[in-house]
Amino acid sequence: MIALCLRRLVIPITVALLGCAGSDLTLPGDGTGADGTGGTGNPSPPDSPSPTSVIRVESVEGGSQSAVAGTDVPIPPAVRVVDSLGQPVSGYRVTFVVTSGGGTVLNPAQETGSDGVARVERWTLGSPGLNTLEARAASLGSPVVFQATALSRAGVDHFVFVVEPDGVRVKESQTIQVAMVDAAGNVVPLSGIEMYLGLFHRKDNFQWSVSNQLLAAERFADTENGVATFHLAVREPGTYQLRALSDELPELGPHGPEPYLFSRSFNVY
């Protein structure tokens, strides 16, 4: 009986001594299984967080524009898809759908790029008045709505120089602006209408001749909200006039309203 009790006492003392000596011995019930599952058979939780989920689609640009009916808006509408951390999501399908105005879109189904942005290639406005376009992204809630105003060309009656040319030195640049206005003289806010200027040189016999080759800058410009802006210079001294033209208002004549609009004369010295 005494020997048996001594044997039971020696076993735990031996185990304790082995543990103190730095043994790798693992005792049952310490919470760690042999497979690293915590003894329950279930894997330990991963160190990295689970992937975030897509939560919203937001407007990037292209809202509240205007263009002539039957033409494209200046900025193609675009949206961005982001996850719950606000990071862009690539490869997400977005569909652009015309919902009023009767316009059209080119390639309406787009996928977001690495920046999370999907952009319609072209939005051509329909009938004059309010036109709307929706960007729909599956189950991401309400679509993003874009609005644009389709303008009628019929409101343009004539052109005016809102910034006239002035006397300058040879090759000195100056700014000239031409506006499209209605019969009452109000600017018609059409954007994207190409206008161009013709340069006329007064000869010694007081006759005017076309001298566009003497212009030292681009004589074509598109209107922005009804106004075309030019930055021009003339290569030779003399007395000149400018004439404003446009080929995009055929109802007003082949090159714009007639009689044609001439600027006041100016000297280059």
Buried (B, 14 or more C-beta within 10 A) or exposed (E): EEEEEEEEEEEEEEEEEEEEEEEEEEEEEEEEEEEEEEBEEEEEEEEEEEEEEBBBBEBBBBBEBBBBBBBBBBBBBBBBBBBEEEEBBEEBEBBBBBEBBEBBBEEBEBEBBEEBBBBBEEBBBBBBBEBBBBBBBEEBEEBBEBBBBBBBBEBBBBBBBBBBBEEBEBEEEBEBBBBBBBEEEEBBBBBBBBBBBBBBBBEEEEEBEEBEEBBBEEBEBBBBEBBBBBEBBBEEEBBBBBBBBBEBBEEBBEBBBEEBBBBEBBBBE
